[in-house]
Structure formats: structure tokens, C-alpha cells
Amino acid sequence: MLREIGFVSKARLFVNSIVLIALVSGVSLPRFLSAGEVPEVQPTLKLAASEIKDQDDMCIWVHPSQPERSMVVASDKTAGAVFVYDLEGRLLQTITVNKPGNIDVRQGLKMGGHVLDLVVVNQRGGGFKLQVFGVDQESRQLKRLDNGDLFTGPNYGGCMYHSAKTGRGFFVCTSDAGMVEQYELQASEDGTIGGKKVRTWPVGKCEGAVADDEEAVIYIAEEKKGIWRFPAEPELPATGKLVAALGEHGLKGDVEGLCIYRGKNRSGFLMVSDQGSNRFSVYDRRPPHGFVGHFSISGAVDSDGIDLSTANFGTAFPNGIFACHTGSVPRAVLLTPLHAIISKLPTTKDEVSATP
């Protein structure tokens, strides 16, 4: 059941006055004012295995023929493990990883004569490297595919990118030292997955990132400045544009997780976890990335990683899932029906898509 958080009376009076003036003068209101109050949406499932300590990033793997058998894979650097859950909250697998950072998934990558679903996590302890796992669709188990020597610079977080132009797969490592590295994932003759560094560029301290494969761009959250957009193809110069700056439209600071909502005809949203305000900010997916509004998830505080999928997952999540971390003990992953969020944003029905 959804409930609204009301503004204090003075804020409500101010907003109503702005609306009245705009109506009388014929001035168009910006979209964030038309959203009115900030909606708080109730999650419907909490993923919290007994061994967890702080699951601060996650990704959603979609089963290609039985979406109700899909999985959420959560990274817990404090516990030193990756946890794999089904959509009923059951723990399917626990994988030991030395201080895992951000985790991401891409499905249908053609590598070494095989079509692979890959889950990649940056390892921050015991040597900076990437760990690469393949997903077995039948058993729903993750199997290690790298040989342990996919070393990187001092990684902090990152994301995957699958080029629609070339079919190549990449992982982009962010860094608290401010140097971003892009690695191409490659299959060796023995079937293991390795990689090579193809590009580096400087950004301030950053952890969260997301790639929009269709648009061939990468968004990186610089924690103290805002959201940057960079071209994703490694042959292009890494010339960035700040598309959402701290202090604008209520973006408070310590920006963390990022995810993309893909609508029809390349419409949709860029969603941002604003850890400093305990809410999520929403921007248009396409330039100039106009501000859409905010929402919050009940129980989600100090949220770090976020992810979503618009697949039909069956009765519990027929229109997709929004997943987020919460800093509230036991620091679980919260799953919320995506439609409950989208329906509260100032948008139209043509934004909705069944594309996972």
C-alpha cells in the first residue's frame, strides 16, 4: 500500500502559490513541480540471508524463458561474499569474494564461440582485480570463469557495458583515487575469461556507474560533484559532461548507485541513489536529462547500490523490479514493484516498456 510524505504547511503553501501564479500567467511548470509531493513506496520483499553484513550493491539476472525463476545477485564487501537469491527471497548460493565492490550482469554476450550470461564484480581486497562468473540457466548457479589474474588498478566500483555496435563486452572500474579504467572482457582458448585495459580517464572520487548500452554512454557518480556522462566506446575520447550537479533539484550529495529505466522508443529515466537525502532522484534518460522528480522506498536509508528490470516476473512483480540497498540493519536488499514507482512519477504511459 502506497502512502505519501506531506511537506510542511509552509512548503505546501509555497508550492501551491507557484502553481496558481503559473496557471494565471500561462507559464509552463517544470516537471518536478508537477510531481507535487515526494512519494514513498512500500517494498514487498527483503533479501536478507543470515550471513549478510551490508549488501550495498546488486544486479538482476532475468531467466530467458521463465522470468519467475530469475535471480538477484548481491555484493557484500563487509561479509566478503556474493549472495544469490531467487525472487521469493530464498538464498540459492553464497560465493566467497575478498571485499567485493559493485556487481553487474550482461546477458547474451558472444565470446569464444559461446553465448554467455556474465556477472562481474570488482574485488577490492587481496589485490585489485575483476572476478567473472557465468550463469547456468538450468541450475541457476554462478560458476567462476576467470583464472584469477584479471588485475586492475585501485578499483572502487564500476559497471558492465555491452556494445551494440561491436558486440564486445567491457567492465568500467571506478576509483576513490579518481582514475577510471575500462577493460575489455575476452575469452581465452581454454574458455576462461580474461581482459585487457583499453582506456583510462580522470574523474573525482567515484563508485557508482551504469552503462546505457543502447545509447552507448556511461554514467559515473562523482560523489562530491554529481553525475557525469561519457561515451562508452573505447575508441572515442573520454570527454565527459556533468548532467546532474549537486545542489540542483535537491540533489544533496554522496551520490551513489545509478540505474537505467528503458522505455519505448529510447525514452525512459536515469535513476540516482542520493545517499545524503535518503531518496532517489529521477532524470530523463535522453539529453539534456531534465529533472523528473524524487521518490523514496520505505525502510531504505543511506542507500548505496540500485538496479532495476522491466521484465514481467510473474504475480509478485508483473511490471518489473526496483532493487535497492538500505543501510538499516540487517542492511538487506529491498525489492519493490517497479510500476508502483513509475506510476507516481510525472510521466505518461508510453514510458512503460516490457524490455528487461
C-alpha positions in Angstrom: 0.0 0.0 0.0 1.4 3.4 -1.0 1.5 6.4 1.2 2.6 10.0 0.7 5.0 12.1 2.7 3.5 15.5 3.1 5.6 18.7 3.0 5.3 21.0 6.0 2.5 23.5 5.6 4.7 26.4 4.6 6.3 24.4 1.8 2.9 23.3 0.6 1.7 26.9 0.6 4.7 28.0 -1.4 4.3 25.3 -4.0 0.6 26.0 -4.3 1.3 29.7 -4.8 3.8 28.9 -7.6 1.2 26.7 -9.3 -1.5 29.3 -9.0 0.8 32.0 -10.4 1.8 29.8 -13.3 -1.8 28.9 -14.1 -2.9 32.5 -14.2 0.1 33.7 -16.2 0.1 30.8 -18.6 3.7 29.8 -17.8 4.5 26.1 -18.1 5.6 24.4 -14.9 8.8 22.4 -14.8 8.1 18.6 -14.4 9.4 18.4 -10.9 6.8 20.9 -9.6 4.0 18.9 -11.4 5.1 15.9 -9.4 3.9 17.6 -6.2 4.9 15.6 -3.1 7.6 13.1 -2.9 6.1 9.6 -2.9 7.3 6.9 -0.5 6.7 3.4 -1.9 6.5 0.2 0.1 8.9 -2.6 -0.8 7.4 -6.1 -1.0 10.4 -8.3 -0.4 13.5 -8.1 1.8 16.6 -10.2 0.8 18.5 -10.9 4.0 20.4 -14.2 4.4 21.6 -14.8 7.9 25.2 -14.4 6.9 24.9 -10.9 5.4 26.5 -7.8 6.9 26.0 -5.0 4.3 24.7 -5.8 0.8 25.4 -2.5 -0.8 25.2 -3.4 -4.5 23.2 -5.8 -6.6 22.2 -6.9 -10.1 19.2 -8.7 -11.5 19.6 -11.7 -13.8 16.5 -12.4 -15.9 15.7 -16.1 -16.8 15.2 -16.1 -20.6 12.2 -18.4 -20.7 10.9 -18.5 -17.1 11.2 -15.0 -15.7 9.7 -16.1 -12.4 13.0 -18.1 -12.0 15.1 -15.0 -12.2 17.7 -14.1 -9.5 19.1 -11.2 -7.6 22.9 -11.3 -7.0 24.1 -9.1 -4.1 27.6 -8.0 -3.3 28.6 -7.7 0.4 32.1 -6.4 0.9 31.8 -6.5 4.7 30.8 -10.2 4.7 33.4 -10.9 2.0 30.8 -12.7 -0.1 28.3 -12.6 -3.0 24.8 -13.8 -2.3 22.4 -15.2 -4.9 18.6 -15.1 -4.2 15.5 -16.2 -6.0 12.5 -13.9 -6.3 10.9 -15.5 -3.2 13.9 -14.5 -1.0 15.5 -17.9 -0.8 19.3 -18.0 -0.7 20.5 -20.1 -3.7 24.3 -19.7 -3.5 27.0 -18.0 -1.5 30.3 -17.2 -3.1 33.4 -16.1 -1.2 35.0 -12.9 -2.7 37.6 -10.8 -0.9 35.9 -7.4 -0.3 33.6 -7.4 -3.4 32.6 -4.0 -4.7 30.0 -3.3 -7.4 28.4 -6.1 -9.3 26.7 -6.1 -12.7 25.3 -8.5 -15.3 25.0 -8.7 -19.1 23.2 -11.5 -20.9 23.8 -12.9 -24.3 27.4 -12.0 -24.8 29.1 -13.9 -27.7 32.6 -14.8 -26.6 34.8 -17.7 -27.6 32.2 -19.4 -29.7 29.7 -19.3 -26.8 26.7 -17.2 -25.8 27.3 -16.3 -22.2 25.4 -14.6 -19.3 28.1 -12.9 -17.3 28.1 -11.5 -13.8 31.2 -9.4 -13.0 32.3 -7.9 -9.6 35.3 -5.8 -8.8 37.4 -7.2 -6.0 38.9 -4.6 -3.6 40.7 -6.9 -1.1 43.7 -9.2 -1.6 44.7 -7.5 -4.8 42.6 -5.3 -7.1 41.0 -7.5 -9.8 37.8 -8.5 -11.5 36.0 -11.8 -10.8 33.9 -13.1 -13.7 31.1 -15.6 -13.3 28.9 -17.4 -15.9 25.2 -18.1 -15.1 24.0 -21.6 -15.6 20.4 -21.1 -16.7 19.2 -24.5 -15.6 20.8 -24.8 -12.2 20.8 -21.1 -11.5 24.3 -21.4 -10.2 27.2 -19.0 -10.8 30.5 -20.5 -12.0 33.8 -18.8 -11.9 35.1 -18.2 -15.4 38.2 -16.0 -15.0 41.6 -17.5 -14.0 42.3 -15.1 -11.2 44.6 -12.8 -13.0 42.3 -10.1 -14.3 44.1 -7.4 -12.3 43.1 -3.8 -12.3 44.2 -0.5 -10.8 42.8 0.5 -7.4 39.2 -0.1 -8.2 36.3 1.1 -6.1 33.1 0.2 -8.0 32.0 0.0 -11.6 29.6 -1.4 -14.2 29.5 -3.5 -17.3 28.9 -2.3 -20.9 27.8 -4.4 -23.9 28.5 -2.6 -27.2 25.5 -2.8 -29.6 27.9 -1.6 -32.3 30.6 -4.3 -32.0 29.2 -6.9 -29.6 32.2 -6.6 -27.3 31.8 -6.7 -23.5 33.5 -4.4 -21.1 33.8 -3.6 -17.4 34.4 0.0 -16.3 36.2 0.4 -12.9 35.6 3.5 -10.9 38.1 4.6 -8.2 38.3 6.5 -5.0 41.6 7.8 -6.3 39.8 9.4 -9.3 41.1 7.3 -12.2 38.6 5.4 -14.2 39.7 2.3 -16.2 37.9 0.4 -18.9 38.6 -3.3 -19.5 37.5 -5.4 -22.5 36.5 -8.9 -21.5 37.9 -11.6 -23.7 37.6 -15.4 -23.9 40.9 -17.4 -23.9 41.4 -20.6 -25.9 40.8 -22.7 -22.8 37.4 -21.0 -22.2 38.4 -18.8 -19.3 37.6 -15.1 -19.4 40.4 -12.6 -19.3 40.7 -8.9 -20.2 42.8 -6.0 -21.3 42.8 -2.4 -20.3 41.6 -0.3 -23.3 41.1 3.2 -21.8 41.6 5.4 -18.7 40.4 8.9 -17.7 40.3 11.0 -14.6 37.2 11.7 -12.5 36.9 12.7 -8.9 36.2 10.1 -6.2 33.5 7.8 -7.7 32.0 4.4 -7.1 28.6 4.1 -8.7 28.3 3.7 -12.5 25.9 2.4 -15.1 26.1 1.9 -18.9 23.2 2.6 -21.3 24.1 0.1 -24.0 21.5 1.4 -26.5 22.8 4.9 -26.3 26.5 3.9 -25.9 27.1 6.1 -22.9 28.4 5.5 -19.4 27.2 7.5 -16.4 29.5 7.8 -13.4 28.5 9.2 -10.0 31.3 11.5 -8.7 30.3 11.6 -5.0 31.0 15.2 -4.3 30.1 16.8 -7.7 27.3 14.9 -9.5 26.6 12.6 -12.4 28.9 12.6 -15.5 28.1 11.2 -18.9 30.9 9.7 -21.1 30.9 8.0 -24.5 31.2 4.2 -23.8 33.1 3.1 -27.0 36.8 2.8 -26.1 37.9 4.3 -29.4 36.3 7.7 -28.5 37.8 10.4 -26.4 36.6 10.2 -22.8 35.2 13.7 -22.8 32.6 14.0 -20.1 29.6 16.2 -19.5 28.2 16.9 -16.0 24.4 16.2 -16.5 23.2 16.4 -12.8 25.1 18.6 -10.4 25.0 18.6 -6.6 22.8 21.3 -5.3 20.5 21.3 -8.3 16.9 20.0 -7.9 17.5 18.8 -4.4 20.5 16.5 -5.2 22.1 16.7 -1.8 25.3 14.7 -2.0 27.3 11.5 -1.7 25.6 10.3 -4.9 25.9 6.5 -5.2 24.0 3.9 -7.2 22.8 4.5 -10.8 20.4 2.5 -13.0 18.6 3.0 -16.3 14.8 2.6 -16.9 14.5 1.9 -20.6 11.1 3.0 -22.0 9.8 2.7 -25.6 11.5 4.5 -28.4 14.5 5.1 -26.2 12.5 7.1 -23.7 13.0 6.3 -20.0 14.8 7.5 -17.0 18.2 7.7 -15.3 17.7 6.9 -11.6 20.2 8.0 -8.9 20.6 7.0 -5.3 21.2 10.3 -3.3 22.6 8.8 -0.1 22.7 12.2 1.5 18.9 12.7 1.3 17.7 9.1 1.8 15.8 9.3 -1.5 16.2 8.6 -5.2 16.4 11.3 -7.9 15.0 10.7 -11.4 16.1 12.4 -14.7 15.2 12.0 -18.3 17.2 9.3 -20.0 17.9 11.4 -23.1 19.8 14.7 -23.2 19.5 17.3 -21.8 18.5 14.9 -18.9 15.8 17.1 -17.5 14.8 16.5 -13.8 11.7 14.5 -13.3 11.2 14.1 -9.6 12.1 12.2 -6.4 10.8 9.1 -4.7 11.8 7.1 -1.6 11.4 3.5 -0.5 10.1 2.8 2.9 12.9 1.5 5.1 15.6 2.5 2.7 18.1 4.8 4.4 21.7 5.6 3.4 21.0 3.7 0.2 24.0 2.8 -1.9 23.5 0.5 -4.9 20.3 0.3 -7.0 19.2 -1.8 -10.0 16.0 -2.4 -11.9 14.5 -4.6 -14.6 11.2 -4.1 -16.5 10.7 -7.8 -17.2 7.4 -9.5 -16.3 8.5 -11.6 -13.3 5.1 -13.1 -12.6 2.5 -12.4 -10.0 4.7 -10.7 -7.5 6.4 -8.3 -10.0 4.4 -8.3 -13.2 5.8 -5.0 -14.4 9.4 -5.2 -13.2 11.5 -4.8 -10.1 13.4 -1.9 -8.5 16.1 -3.2 -6.1 17.9 -1.0 -3.6 20.3 -1.3 -0.7 19.4 0.0 2.8 21.8 1.0 5.5 19.3 0.0 8.1 20.1 -3.3 9.9 20.2 -6.0 8.6 21.3 -4.0 5.5 19.2 -6.0 3.2 18.3 -5.7 -0.5 14.8 -4.3 -0.8 12.7 -5.3 -3.8 9.8 -3.0 -4.9 7.3 -3.4 -7.8 8.7 -1.1 -10.4 5.2 0.0 -11.5 4.4 1.3 -8.0 7.3 3.8 -8.5 6.7 4.7 -12.2 3.0 5.4 -11.6 4.0 8.0 -9.0 6.3 9.9 -11.3 5.0 12.8 -13.6 5.2 10.7 -16.8 2.9 9.1 -19.4 2.0 5.5 -20.2 4.3 5.5 -23.3 7.3 5.4 -20.9 6.5 1.9 -19.9 8.2 -1.0 -21.7 8.5 -4.7 -21.3 12.2 -4.6 -22.1 14.3 -6.2 -19.3 
